[in-house]
Amino acid sequence: MLILITYDVSTSSAEGRRRLTRVSKKCLDYGQRVQNSVFECILDTTQFRRLKYELEELIDTEKDSLRFYNLGDKYKTKVEHLGIKHSYDMEGPLIL
Amino acid sequence: MLILITYDVSTSSAEGRRRLTRVSKKCLDYGQRVQNSVFECILDTTQFRRLKYELEELIDTEKDSLRFYNLGDKYKTKVEHLGIKHSYDMEGPLIL
């Protein structure tokens, strides 16, 4: 299934930027970075549970906000894009 | 249906911050701001088409990225949250 992960962290501090980098690296194990703090991950139920646990360890739960949206298996028609497509990860797969 | 809107804009420039404010105001006509540049809107098909058109007029399509995710009507079990819940809009409805 496609899990969309949105991460709200203040990048005005070095700690915030570090956490964003760590969260990004973790999410990239399972998918791609489609915006600066938005990640699309393909996960099964077990991977999703593990990823949530791992991300909770990386973020500052007193300062940051992390949201997960389950788009299911038939997600291709559920995503639309306007504007530029940034290349956050040159080695990653193409953005849908 | 719930449409999740994620907006990637550089807020290091005054123009970028202005565009974010305008996009935010437009999205708040239909829903709530759950993260700095993430909006959850409840829309029917006609409203969704109109909102996409209106947002395209507000953003800089050469610089910004705007993505739409359709969570459908049965979205309540599809959203999970970790960490802090920012109050971006004090007058808005509570975050799920």
N, CA and C atoms of all chains as a GROMACS GRO file, in nm:
protein
  576
    1MET      N    1   0.085  -0.120   0.000
    1MET     CA    2   0.000   0.000   0.000
    1MET      C    3   0.088   0.125   0.000
    2LEU      N    4   0.030   0.235  -0.048
    2LEU     CA    5   0.106   0.360  -0.047
    2LEU      C    6   0.074   0.436   0.082
    3ILE      N    7   0.179   0.466   0.157
    3ILE     CA    8   0.164   0.547   0.276
    3ILE      C    9   0.232   0.681   0.249
    4LEU      N   10   0.154   0.786   0.263
    4LEU     CA   11   0.208   0.920   0.248
    4LEU      C   12   0.248   0.970   0.387
    5ILE      N   13   0.368   1.021   0.396
    5ILE     CA   14   0.418   1.069   0.525
    5ILE      C   15   0.452   1.217   0.512
    6THR      N   16   0.392   1.299   0.596
    6THR     CA   17   0.421   1.443   0.595
    6THR      C   18   0.484   1.478   0.729
    7TYR      N   19   0.594   1.549   0.721
    7TYR     CA   20   0.673   1.578   0.842
    7TYR      C   21   0.686   1.729   0.857
    8ASP      N   22   0.639   1.779   0.968
    8ASP     CA   23   0.646   1.923   0.996
    8ASP      C   24   0.753   1.946   1.103
    9VAL      N   25   0.863   2.005   1.062
    9VAL     CA   26   0.974   2.029   1.154
    9VAL      C   27   1.032   2.165   1.121
   10SER      N   28   1.073   2.238   1.223
   10SER     CA   29   1.135   2.367   1.197
   10SER      C   30   1.277   2.346   1.149
   11THR      N   31   1.305   2.392   1.027
   11THR     CA   32   1.441   2.375   0.975
   11THR      C   33   1.524   2.502   0.996
   12SER      N   34   1.473   2.591   1.083
   12SER     CA   35   1.553   2.710   1.116
   12SER      C   36   1.661   2.674   1.217
   13SER      N   37   1.650   2.558   1.281
   13SER     CA   38   1.755   2.514   1.373
   13SER      C   39   1.832   2.398   1.311
   14ALA      N   40   1.960   2.386   1.351
   14ALA     CA   41   2.043   2.277   1.299
   14ALA      C   42   1.986   2.143   1.342
   15GLU      N   43   1.932   2.136   1.463
   15GLU     CA   44   1.873   2.010   1.513
   15GLU      C   45   1.754   1.969   1.425
   16GLY      N   46   1.671   2.068   1.391
   16GLY     CA   47   1.555   2.039   1.305
   16GLY      C   48   1.599   1.987   1.169
   17ARG      N   49   1.699   2.051   1.112
   17ARG     CA   50   1.749   2.007   0.980
   17ARG      C   51   1.805   1.865   0.989
   18ARG      N   52   1.874   1.838   1.101
   18ARG     CA   53   1.930   1.704   1.120
   18ARG      C   54   1.819   1.599   1.128
   19ARG      N   55   1.713   1.633   1.203
   19ARG     CA   56   1.602   1.537   1.215
   19ARG      C   57   1.535   1.514   1.079
   20LEU      N   58   1.521   1.622   1.002
   20LEU     CA   59   1.461   1.605   0.868
   20LEU      C   60   1.546   1.514   0.781
   21THR      N   61   1.678   1.531   0.789
   21THR     CA   62   1.768   1.444   0.712
   21THR      C   63   1.753   1.299   0.754
   22ARG      N   64   1.744   1.276   0.886
   22ARG     CA   65   1.733   1.138   0.936
   22ARG      C   66   1.600   1.076   0.895
   23VAL      N   67   1.491   1.154   0.909
   23VAL     CA   68   1.359   1.104   0.869
   23VAL      C   69   1.359   1.074   0.720
   24SER      N   70   1.419   1.165   0.642
   24SER     CA   71   1.425   1.145   0.498
   24SER      C   72   1.499   1.016   0.463
   25LYS      N   73   1.614   0.995   0.525
   25LYS     CA   74   1.693   0.874   0.497
   25LYS      C   75   1.612   0.749   0.528
   26LYS      N   76   1.543   0.752   0.640
   26LYS     CA   77   1.464   0.635   0.680
   26LYS      C   78   1.352   0.609   0.578
   27CYS      N   79   1.281   0.716   0.540
   27CYS     CA   80   1.170   0.699   0.445
   27CYS      C   81   1.220   0.651   0.309
   28LEU      N   82   1.341   0.694   0.272
   28LEU     CA   83   1.395   0.655   0.142
   28LEU      C   84   1.427   0.506   0.132
   29ASP      N   85   1.431   0.439   0.248
   29ASP     CA   86   1.445   0.293   0.244
   29ASP      C   87   1.321   0.229   0.183
   30TYR      N   88   1.211   0.302   0.185
   30TYR     CA   89   1.082   0.244   0.143
   30TYR      C   90   1.016   0.318   0.029
   31GLY      N   91   1.075   0.430  -0.015
   31GLY     CA   92   1.004   0.505  -0.118
   31GLY      C   93   1.080   0.626  -0.163
   32GLN      N   94   1.009   0.733  -0.188
   32GLN     CA   95   1.072   0.852  -0.245
   32GLN      C   96   1.025   0.979  -0.175
   33ARG      N   97   1.109   1.080  -0.190
   33ARG     CA   98   1.079   1.212  -0.134
   33ARG      C   99   1.018   1.296  -0.247
   34VAL      N  100   0.892   1.331  -0.233
   34VAL     CA  101   0.826   1.402  -0.342
   34VAL      C  102   0.822   1.552  -0.319
   35GLN      N  103   0.834   1.592  -0.194
   35GLN     CA  104   0.850   1.735  -0.160
   35GLN      C  105   0.951   1.741  -0.047
   36ASN      N  106   0.984   1.862  -0.003
   36ASN     CA  107   1.090   1.876   0.097
   36ASN      C  108   1.065   1.791   0.221
   37SER      N  109   0.940   1.784   0.267
   37SER     CA  110   0.913   1.703   0.387
   37SER      C  111   0.789   1.616   0.366
   38VAL      N  112   0.776   1.566   0.243
   38VAL     CA  113   0.666   1.474   0.208
   38VAL      C  114   0.726   1.351   0.139
   39PHE      N  115   0.686   1.234   0.189
   39PHE     CA  116   0.745   1.110   0.140
   39PHE      C  117   0.635   1.012   0.102
   40GLU      N  118   0.656   0.941  -0.009
   40GLU     CA  119   0.562   0.838  -0.050
   40GLU      C  120   0.631   0.703  -0.035
   41CYS      N  121   0.578   0.619   0.052
   41CYS     CA  122   0.642   0.491   0.080
   41CYS      C  123   0.549   0.376   0.045
   42ILE      N  124   0.604   0.272  -0.015
   42ILE     CA  125   0.528   0.151  -0.044
   42ILE      C  126   0.559   0.051   0.068
   43LEU      N  127   0.458   0.016   0.143
   43LEU     CA  128   0.479  -0.065   0.264
   43LEU      C  129   0.372  -0.172   0.278
   44ASP      N  130   0.408  -0.284   0.340
   44ASP     CA  131   0.304  -0.376   0.386
   44ASP      C  132   0.276  -0.341   0.534
   45THR      N  133   0.180  -0.413   0.592
   45THR     CA  134   0.137  -0.377   0.727
   45THR      C  135   0.250  -0.385   0.829
   46THR      N  136   0.332  -0.488   0.817
   46THR     CA  137   0.443  -0.505   0.912
   46THR      C  138   0.546  -0.394   0.895
   47GLN      N  139   0.579  -0.362   0.771
   47GLN     CA  140   0.676  -0.254   0.746
   47GLN      C  141   0.623  -0.121   0.795
   48PHE      N  142   0.494  -0.100   0.776
   48PHE     CA  143   0.433   0.027   0.820
   48PHE      C  144   0.445   0.041   0.971
   49ARG      N  145   0.414  -0.067   1.042
   49ARG     CA  146   0.423  -0.063   1.188
   49ARG      C  147   0.567  -0.034   1.231
   50ARG      N  148   0.663  -0.100   1.166
   50ARG     CA  149   0.803  -0.081   1.202
   50ARG      C  150   0.850   0.062   1.170
   51LEU      N  151   0.811   0.110   1.052
   51LEU     CA  152   0.854   0.245   1.013
   51LEU      C  153   0.799   0.350   1.110
   52LYS      N  154   0.673   0.336   1.150
   52LYS     CA  155   0.617   0.431   1.247
   52LYS      C  156   0.698   0.431   1.375
   53TYR      N  157   0.733   0.312   1.421
   53TYR     CA  158   0.812   0.299   1.543
   53TYR      C  159   0.948   0.365   1.525
   54GLU      N  160   1.013   0.338   1.411
   54GLU     CA  161   1.147   0.393   1.388
   54GLU      C  162   1.144   0.545   1.375
   55LEU      N  163   1.042   0.597   1.308
   55LEU     CA  164   1.033   0.742   1.291
   55LEU      C  165   1.004   0.811   1.423
   56GLU      N  166   0.923   0.748   1.506
   56GLU     CA  167   0.893   0.808   1.637
   56GLU      C  168   1.021   0.824   1.719
   57GLU      N  169   1.117   0.734   1.696
   57GLU     CA  170   1.245   0.743   1.766
   57GLU      C  171   1.331   0.858   1.712
   58LEU      N  172   1.308   0.896   1.587
   58LEU     CA  173   1.393   0.998   1.523
   58LEU      C  174   1.345   1.141   1.546
   59ILE      N  175   1.213   1.157   1.561
   59ILE     CA  176   1.160   1.294   1.569
   59ILE      C  177   1.159   1.343   1.714
   60ASP      N  178   1.138   1.472   1.730
   60ASP     CA  179   1.117   1.530   1.862
   60ASP      C  180   0.965   1.546   1.878
   61THR      N  181   0.905   1.456   1.954
   61THR     CA  182   0.757   1.454   1.962
   61THR      C  183   0.700   1.576   2.035
   62GLU      N  184   0.788   1.652   2.097
   62GLU     CA  185   0.743   1.775   2.165
   62GLU      C  186   0.741   1.895   2.069
   63LYS      N  187   0.811   1.878   1.956
   63LYS     CA  188   0.825   1.992   1.863
   63LYS      C  189   0.775   1.961   1.722
   64ASP      N  190   0.786   1.837   1.680
   64ASP     CA  191   0.759   1.803   1.540
   64ASP      C  192   0.622   1.735   1.526
   65SER      N  193   0.571   1.740   1.405
   65SER     CA  194   0.445   1.674   1.373
   65SER      C  195   0.469   1.580   1.255
   66LEU      N  196   0.418   1.458   1.269
   66LEU     CA  197   0.437   1.356   1.166
   66LEU      C  198   0.301   1.295   1.138
   67ARG      N  199   0.259   1.297   1.012
   67ARG     CA  200   0.128   1.241   0.979
   67ARG      C  201   0.141   1.135   0.871
   68PHE      N  202   0.057   1.032   0.883
   68PHE     CA  203   0.058   0.919   0.790
   68PHE      C  204  -0.080   0.909   0.725
   69TYR      N  205  -0.081   0.894   0.594
   69TYR     CA  206  -0.207   0.881   0.519
   69TYR      C  207  -0.199   0.753   0.437
   70ASN      N  208  -0.295   0.665   0.459
   70ASN     CA  209  -0.294   0.537   0.388
   70ASN      C  210  -0.376   0.548   0.259
   71LEU      N  211  -0.308   0.544   0.147
   71LEU     CA  212  -0.373   0.555   0.015
   71LEU      C  213  -0.410   0.420  -0.042
   72GLY      N  214  -0.380   0.312   0.031
   72GLY     CA  215  -0.420   0.178  -0.015
   72GLY      C  216  -0.334   0.127  -0.130
   73ASP      N  217  -0.384   0.022  -0.194
   73ASP     CA  218  -0.308  -0.041  -0.302
   73ASP      C  219  -0.334   0.025  -0.437
   74LYS      N  220  -0.457   0.075  -0.454
   74LYS     CA  221  -0.492   0.135  -0.584
   74LYS      C  222  -0.475   0.286  -0.577
   75TYR      N  223  -0.354   0.328  -0.570
   75TYR     CA  224  -0.327   0.468  -0.541
   75TYR      C  225  -0.295   0.552  -0.664
   76LYS      N  226  -0.272   0.485  -0.777
   76LYS     CA  227  -0.220   0.560  -0.892
   76LYS      C  228  -0.314   0.669  -0.942
   77THR      N  229  -0.444   0.646  -0.931
   77THR     CA  230  -0.540   0.747  -0.976
   77THR      C  231  -0.572   0.848  -0.867
   78LYS      N  232  -0.513   0.830  -0.749
   78LYS     CA  233  -0.548   0.915  -0.635
   78LYS      C  234  -0.450   1.030  -0.613
   79VAL      N  235  -0.348   1.037  -0.698
   79VAL     CA  236  -0.243   1.136  -0.678
   79VAL      C  237  -0.239   1.229  -0.800
   80GLU      N  238  -0.239   1.359  -0.775
   80GLU     CA  239  -0.225   1.456  -0.884
   80GLU      C  240  -0.119   1.558  -0.847
   81HIS      N  241  -0.062   1.616  -0.949
   81HIS     CA  242   0.050   1.708  -0.926
   81HIS      C  243   0.034   1.834  -1.010
   82LEU      N  244   0.069   1.948  -0.951
   82LEU     CA  245   0.076   2.074  -1.024
   82LEU      C  246   0.212   2.138  -0.996
   83GLY      N  247   0.266   2.207  -1.096
   83GLY     CA  248   0.391   2.280  -1.073
   83GLY      C  249   0.514   2.198  -1.099
   84ILE      N  250   0.622   2.244  -1.040
   84ILE     CA  251   0.753   2.185  -1.066
   84ILE      C  252   0.770   2.052  -0.994
   85LYS      N  253   0.852   1.964  -1.051
   85LYS     CA  254   0.888   1.840  -0.981
   85LYS      C  255   1.036   1.850  -0.943
   86HIS      N  256   1.056   1.875  -0.814
   86HIS     CA  257   1.194   1.886  -0.766
   86HIS      C  258   1.262   1.750  -0.767
   87SER      N  259   1.391   1.752  -0.793
   87SER     CA  260   1.467   1.628  -0.786
   87SER      C  261   1.538   1.622  -0.653
   88TYR      N  262   1.466   1.576  -0.550
   88TYR     CA  263   1.530   1.568  -0.419
   88TYR      C  264   1.628   1.453  -0.412
   89ASP      N  265   1.597   1.348  -0.489
   89ASP     CA  266   1.680   1.229  -0.482
   89ASP      C  267   1.706   1.181  -0.623
   90MET      N  268   1.823   1.218  -0.672
   90MET     CA  269   1.854   1.190  -0.811
   90MET      C  270   1.853   1.041  -0.841
   91GLU      N  271   1.885   0.961  -0.740
   91GLU     CA  272   1.894   0.818  -0.765
   91GLU      C  273   1.759   0.748  -0.747
   92GLY      N  274   1.660   0.824  -0.698
   92GLY     CA  275   1.530   0.763  -0.671
   92GLY      C  276   1.449   0.741  -0.797
   93PRO      N  277   1.339   0.667  -0.784
   93PRO     CA  278   1.251   0.647  -0.898
   93PRO      C  279   1.182   0.777  -0.937
   94LEU      N  280   1.131   0.783  -1.056
   94LEU     CA  281   1.063   0.904  -1.102
   94LEU      C  282   0.937   0.927  -1.021
   95ILE      N  283   0.903   1.055  -1.002
   95ILE     CA  284   0.778   1.089  -0.935
   95ILE      C  285   0.662   1.057  -1.030
   96LEU      N  286   0.558   0.996  -0.975
   96LEU     CA  287   0.437   0.959  -1.054
   96LEU      C  288   0.384   1.076  -1.132
   97MET      N  289  -1.542   1.397  -0.008
   97MET     CA  290  -1.417   1.319   0.004
   97MET      C  291  -1.308   1.406   0.066
   98LEU      N  292  -1.211   1.337   0.127
   98LEU     CA  293  -1.099   1.413   0.185
   98LEU      C  294  -0.988   1.423   0.081
   99ILE      N  295  -0.951   1.547   0.052
   99ILE     CA  296  -0.837   1.571  -0.036
   99ILE      C  297  -0.725   1.631   0.047
  100LEU      N  298  -0.613   1.562   0.044
  100LEU     CA  299  -0.495   1.613   0.114
  100LEU      C  300  -0.414   1.694   0.013
  101ILE      N  301  -0.375   1.813   0.054
  101ILE     CA  302  -0.299   1.901  -0.035
  101ILE      C  303  -0.166   1.933   0.031
  102THR      N  304  -0.058   1.902  -0.039
  102THR     CA  305   0.075   1.934   0.014
  102THR      C  306   0.139   2.036  -0.080
  103TYR      N  307   0.192   2.141  -0.019
  103TYR     CA  308   0.245   2.253  -0.098
  103TYR      C  309   0.392   2.274  -0.064
  104ASP      N  310   0.475   2.264  -0.163
  104ASP     CA  311   0.619   2.283  -0.142
  104ASP      C  312   0.659   2.417  -0.202
  105VAL      N  313   0.692   2.511  -0.116
  105VAL     CA  314   0.728   2.645  -0.162
  105VAL      C  315   0.842   2.694  -0.074
  106SER      N  316   0.935   2.766  -0.134
  106SER     CA  317   1.045   2.820  -0.054
  106SER      C  318   0.994   2.941   0.024
  107THR      N  319   1.000   2.932   0.157
  107THR     CA  320   0.954   3.045   0.239
  107THR      C  321   1.071   3.134   0.280
  108SER      N  322   1.185   3.114   0.214
  108SER     CA  323   1.299   3.203   0.243
  108SER      C  324   1.281   3.337   0.170
  109SER      N  325   1.190   3.341   0.074
  109SER     CA  326   1.162   3.469   0.007
  109SER      C  327   1.025   3.520   0.050
  110ALA      N  328   1.011   3.654   0.047
  110ALA     CA  329   0.883   3.716   0.083
  110ALA      C  330   0.773   3.670  -0.012
  111GLU      N  331   0.808   3.655  -0.142
  111GLU     CA  332   0.709   3.611  -0.240
  111GLU      C  333   0.659   3.470  -0.207
  112GLY      N  334   0.752   3.384  -0.169
  112GLY     CA  335   0.714   3.247  -0.133
  112GLY      C  336   0.621   3.245  -0.012
  113ARG      N  337   0.654   3.326   0.089
  113ARG     CA  338   0.569   3.332   0.208
  113ARG      C  339   0.431   3.385   0.172
  114ARG      N  340   0.428   3.483   0.082
  114ARG     CA  341   0.298   3.539   0.040
  114ARG      C  342   0.215   3.432  -0.032
  115ARG      N  343   0.281   3.356  -0.119
  115ARG     CA  344   0.206   3.251  -0.190
  115ARG      C  345   0.153   3.146  -0.092
  116LEU      N  346   0.235   3.110   0.008
  116LEU     CA  347   0.189   3.013   0.108
  116LEU      C  348   0.067   3.066   0.182
  117THR      N  349   0.070   3.195   0.218
  117THR     CA  350  -0.044   3.255   0.287
  117THR      C  351  -0.169   3.249   0.200
  118ARG      N  352  -0.152   3.281   0.071
  118ARG     CA  353  -0.268   3.281  -0.019
  118ARG      C  354  -0.324   3.140  -0.038
  119VAL      N  355  -0.233   3.043  -0.057
  119VAL     CA  356  -0.277   2.904  -0.073
  119VAL      C  357  -0.348   2.857   0.054
  120SER      N  358  -0.290   2.892   0.168
  120SER     CA  359  -0.349   2.854   0.296
  120SER      C  360  -0.491   2.910   0.310
  121LYS      N  361  -0.507   3.039   0.280
  121LYS     CA  362  -0.639   3.103   0.292
  121LYS      C  363  -0.741   3.033   0.202
  122LYS      N  364  -0.699   3.001   0.081
  122LYS     CA  365  -0.790   2.935  -0.012
  122LYS      C  366  -0.830   2.797   0.040
  123CYS      N  367  -0.731   2.719   0.087
  123CYS     CA  368  -0.761   2.584   0.138
  123CYS      C  369  -0.851   2.591   0.261
  124LEU      N  370  -0.833   2.695   0.342
  124LEU     CA  371  -0.913   2.706   0.466
  124LEU      C  372  -1.061   2.731   0.436
  125ASP      N  373  -1.093   2.768   0.313
  125ASP     CA  374  -1.236   2.776   0.277
  125ASP      C  375  -1.300   2.638   0.279
  126TYR      N  376  -1.218   2.535   0.267
  126TYR     CA  377  -1.271   2.399   0.252
  126TYR      C  378  -1.224   2.303   0.361
  127GLY      N  379  -1.136   2.348   0.450
  127GLY     CA  380  -1.085   2.251   0.546
  127GLY      C  381  -0.991   2.313   0.646
  128GLN      N  382  -0.888   2.240   0.681
  128GLN     CA  383  -0.798   2.285   0.786
  128GLN      C  384  -0.651   2.266   0.747
  129ARG      N  385  -0.568   2.343   0.816
  129ARG     CA  386  -0.424   2.336   0.795
  129ARG      C  387  -0.369   2.247   0.906
  130VAL      N  388  -0.318   2.131   0.869
  130VAL     CA  389  -0.272   2.037   0.971
  130VAL      C  390  -0.121   2.044   0.994
  131GLN      N  391  -0.050   2.094   0.894
  131GLN     CA  392   0.093   2.122   0.912
  131GLN      C  393   0.119   2.253   0.837
  132ASN      N  394   0.243   2.301   0.844
  132ASN     CA  395   0.272   2.432   0.787
  132ASN      C  396   0.229   2.443   0.642
  133SER      N  397   0.250   2.340   0.563
  133SER     CA  398   0.210   2.346   0.422
  133SER      C  399   0.135   2.221   0.380
  134VAL      N  400   0.053   2.170   0.472
  134VAL     CA  401  -0.031   2.052   0.446
  134VAL      C  402  -0.174   2.085   0.488
  135PHE      N  403  -0.267   2.060   0.398
  135PHE     CA  404  -0.407   2.097   0.420
  135PHE      C  405  -0.497   1.978   0.395
  136GLU      N  406  -0.598   1.962   0.480
  136GLU     CA  407  -0.697   1.858   0.460
  136GLU      C  408  -0.829   1.926   0.426
  137CYS      N  409  -0.880   1.899   0.306
  137CYS     CA  410  -1.002   1.965   0.261
  137CYS      C  411  -1.111   1.862   0.230
  138ILE      N  412  -1.232   1.895   0.270
  138ILE     CA  413  -1.346   1.811   0.237
  138ILE      C  414  -1.414   1.872   0.114
  139LEU      N  415  -1.415   1.797   0.006
  139LEU     CA  416  -1.460   1.852  -0.123
  139LEU      C  417  -1.546   1.751  -0.198
  140ASP      N  418  -1.638   1.804  -0.278
  140ASP     CA  419  -1.701   1.716  -0.376
  140ASP      C  420  -1.625   1.734  -0.508
  141THR      N  421  -1.665   1.659  -0.610
  141THR     CA  422  -1.588   1.659  -0.735
  141THR      C  423  -1.580   1.798  -0.798
  142THR      N  424  -1.691   1.869  -0.795
  142THR     CA  425  -1.693   2.003  -0.856
  142THR      C  426  -1.603   2.099  -0.778
  143GLN      N  427  -1.613   2.094  -0.646
  143GLN     CA  428  -1.528   2.182  -0.563
  143GLN      C  429  -1.380   2.149  -0.584
  144PHE      N  430  -1.350   2.022  -0.595
  144PHE     CA  431  -1.212   1.979  -0.613
  144PHE      C  432  -1.156   2.036  -0.744
  145ARG      N  433  -1.236   2.028  -0.850
  145ARG     CA  434  -1.191   2.079  -0.979
  145ARG      C  435  -1.167   2.230  -0.970
  146ARG      N  436  -1.261   2.300  -0.902
  146ARG     CA  437  -1.249   2.445  -0.890
  146ARG      C  438  -1.127   2.483  -0.805
  147LEU      N  439  -1.109   2.411  -0.694
  147LEU     CA  440  -0.996   2.444  -0.606
  147LEU      C  441  -0.862   2.424  -0.678
  148LYS      N  442  -0.850   2.316  -0.753
  148LYS     CA  443  -0.726   2.294  -0.829
  148LYS      C  444  -0.699   2.410  -0.923
  149TYR      N  445  -0.804   2.453  -0.990
  149TYR     CA  446  -0.790   2.565  -1.084
  149TYR      C  447  -0.748   2.692  -1.009
  150GLU      N  448  -0.813   2.718  -0.896
  150GLU     CA  449  -0.783   2.840  -0.819
  150GLU      C  450  -0.641   2.836  -0.762
  151LEU      N  451  -0.600   2.720  -0.715
  151LEU     CA  452  -0.466   2.710  -0.658
  151LEU      C  453  -0.359   2.725  -0.766
  152GLU      N  454  -0.386   2.671  -0.882
  152GLU     CA  455  -0.289   2.684  -0.992
  152GLU      C  456  -0.265   2.831  -1.025
  153GLU      N  457  -0.369   2.913  -1.006
  153GLU     CA  458  -0.355   3.057  -1.032
  153GLU      C  459  -0.270   3.126  -0.925
  154LEU      N  460  -0.266   3.066  -0.804
  154LEU     CA  461  -0.196   3.131  -0.692
  154LEU      C  462  -0.048   3.095  -0.683
  155ILE      N  463  -0.014   2.975  -0.728
  155ILE     CA  464   0.124   2.930  -0.709
  155ILE      C  465   0.211   2.975  -0.827
  156ASP      N  466   0.341   2.963  -0.807
  156ASP     CA  467   0.436   2.984  -0.917
  156ASP      C  468   0.473   2.845  -0.969
  157THR      N  469   0.415   2.808  -1.083
  157THR     CA  470   0.432   2.670  -1.131
  157THR      C  471   0.576   2.641  -1.177
  158GLU      N  472   0.657   2.745  -1.188
  158GLU     CA  473   0.798   2.725  -1.224
  158GLU      C  474   0.885   2.697  -1.101
  159LYS      N  475   0.829   2.731  -0.982
  159LYS     CA  476   0.910   2.717  -0.860
  159LYS      C  477   0.847   2.626  -0.756
  160ASP      N  478   0.714   2.621  -0.751
  160ASP     CA  479   0.646   2.551  -0.642
  160ASP      C  480   0.593   2.416  -0.688
  161SER      N  481   0.569   2.330  -0.592
  161SER     CA  482   0.511   2.199  -0.618
  161SER      C  483   0.386   2.183  -0.532
  162LEU      N  484   0.279   2.136  -0.595
  162LEU     CA  485   0.152   2.120  -0.526
  162LEU      C  486   0.102   1.980  -0.558
  163ARG      N  487   0.073   1.903  -0.454
  163ARG     CA  488   0.026   1.766  -0.478
  163ARG      C  489  -0.108   1.744  -0.409
  164PHE      N  490  -0.192   1.664  -0.473
  164PHE     CA  491  -0.326   1.634  -0.423
  164PHE      C  492  -0.338   1.482  -0.406
  165TYR      N  493  -0.388   1.441  -0.290
  165TYR     CA  494  -0.408   1.298  -0.262
  165TYR      C  495  -0.554   1.278  -0.224
  166ASN      N  496  -0.621   1.191  -0.296
  166ASN     CA  497  -0.762   1.166  -0.271
  166ASN      C  498  -0.780   1.050  -0.172
  167LEU      N  499  -0.823   1.082  -0.051
  167LEU     CA  500  -0.841   0.981   0.053
  167LEU      C  501  -0.983   0.924   0.052
  168GLY      N  502  -1.068   0.972  -0.037
  168GLY     CA  503  -1.204   0.917  -0.047
  168GLY      C  504  -1.295   0.963   0.065
  169ASP      N  505  -1.407   0.893   0.078
  169ASP     CA  506  -1.506   0.931   0.179
  169ASP      C  507  -1.479   0.867   0.314
  170LYS      N  508  -1.422   0.746   0.311
  170LYS     CA  509  -1.398   0.675   0.437
  170LYS      C  510  -1.254   0.696   0.480
  171TYR      N  511  -1.226   0.817   0.522
  171TYR     CA  512  -1.087   0.854   0.546
  171TYR      C  513  -1.046   0.849   0.693
  172LYS      N  514  -1.144   0.835   0.782
  172LYS     CA  515  -1.110   0.852   0.924
  172LYS      C  516  -1.010   0.750   0.976
  173THR      N  517  -1.014   0.628   0.921
  173THR     CA  518  -0.919   0.526   0.967
  173THR      C  519  -0.788   0.531   0.888
  174LYS      N  520  -0.780   0.622   0.792
  174LYS     CA  521  -0.662   0.625   0.704
  174LYS      C  522  -0.558   0.728   0.745
  175VAL      N  523  -0.586   0.800   0.854
  175VAL     CA  524  -0.498   0.908   0.896
  175VAL      C  525  -0.445   0.878   1.036
  176GLU      N  526  -0.313   0.888   1.051
  176GLU     CA  527  -0.253   0.871   1.184
  176GLU      C  528  -0.158   0.986   1.211
  177HIS      N  529  -0.138   1.013   1.337
  177HIS     CA  530  -0.057   1.129   1.377
  177HIS      C  531   0.041   1.090   1.487
  178LEU      N  532   0.162   1.146   1.477
  178LEU     CA  533   0.262   1.133   1.584
  178LEU      C  534   0.316   1.272   1.616
  179GLY      N  535   0.346   1.296   1.743
  179GLY     CA  536   0.409   1.423   1.780
  179GLY      C  537   0.308   1.530   1.812
  180ILE      N  538   0.356   1.652   1.803
  180ILE     CA  539   0.278   1.768   1.846
  180ILE      C  540   0.169   1.801   1.743
  181LYS      N  541   0.060   1.861   1.791
  181LYS     CA  542  -0.041   1.913   1.699
  181LYS      C  543  -0.039   2.065   1.708
  182HIS      N  544   0.018   2.125   1.605
  182HIS     CA  545   0.027   2.271   1.602
  182HIS      C  546  -0.111   2.331   1.582
  183SER      N  547  -0.132   2.446   1.642
  183SER     CA  548  -0.256   2.518   1.619
  183SER      C  549  -0.230   2.627   1.516
  184TYR      N  550  -0.236   2.589   1.388
  184TYR     CA  551  -0.212   2.689   1.285
  184TYR      C  552  -0.330   2.783   1.272
  185ASP      N  553  -0.448   2.731   1.301
  185ASP     CA  554  -0.568   2.812   1.281
  185ASP      C  555  -0.657   2.795   1.402
  186MET      N  556  -0.648   2.889   1.489
  186MET     CA  557  -0.718   2.877   1.615
  186MET      C  558  -0.869   2.865   1.595
  187GLU      N  559  -0.918   2.928   1.487
  187GLU     CA  560  -1.062   2.925   1.467
  187GLU      C  561  -1.109   2.801   1.392
  188GLY      N  562  -1.013   2.722   1.342
  188GLY     CA  563  -1.048   2.605   1.262
  188GLY      C  564  -1.097   2.490   1.348
  189PRO      N  565  -1.151   2.387   1.283
  189PRO     CA  566  -1.196   2.269   1.356
  189PRO      C  567  -1.077   2.194   1.413
  190LEU      N  568  -1.102   2.110   1.511
  190LEU     CA  569  -0.994   2.033   1.571
  190LEU      C  570  -0.934   1.937   1.470
  191ILE      N  571  -0.805   1.912   1.485
  191ILE     CA  572  -0.738   1.814   1.400
  191ILE      C  573  -0.784   1.675   1.443
  192LEU      N  574  -0.810   1.591   1.343
  192LEU     CA  575  -0.856   1.452   1.369
  192LEU      C  576  -0.765   1.379   1.464
   0.00000   0.00000   0.00000
